[in-house]
Amino acid sequence: MNSPDVGNGMIFPELSPTEKRIMGILCDGIRHRPDEMFCCIGDQEANLPNTLKTYISDLRKKLRKRGFDVLLEKNGRMHYRCVRLINTQE
């Protein structure tokens, strides 16, 4: 999934500027800590409770329509990873 089109929002034009910045980090398909994504959030929102969770939740809804999702992995620490979903309907 390491595509510059994913990271810059060309595949997902409906993403907000903040969501596009978060996808720019997640598009490589590897695990990322939440603090890596806080740099994508504007200063005015960064200190609000649950800001990152809200962005990730909204991002997941939009990505699922396109066959992607953001996984939350907990293995001592929290990590997020963007993955392509497998169609099991066939």
Secondary structure, DSSP 8 states (H G I E B T S, - for coil): ---HHHHTTSS-TTS-HHHHHHHHHHTT-S-B-HHHHGGGS-HHHHTSTTHHHHHHHHHHHHHHTTTEEEEEEESSSEEEEEEE------
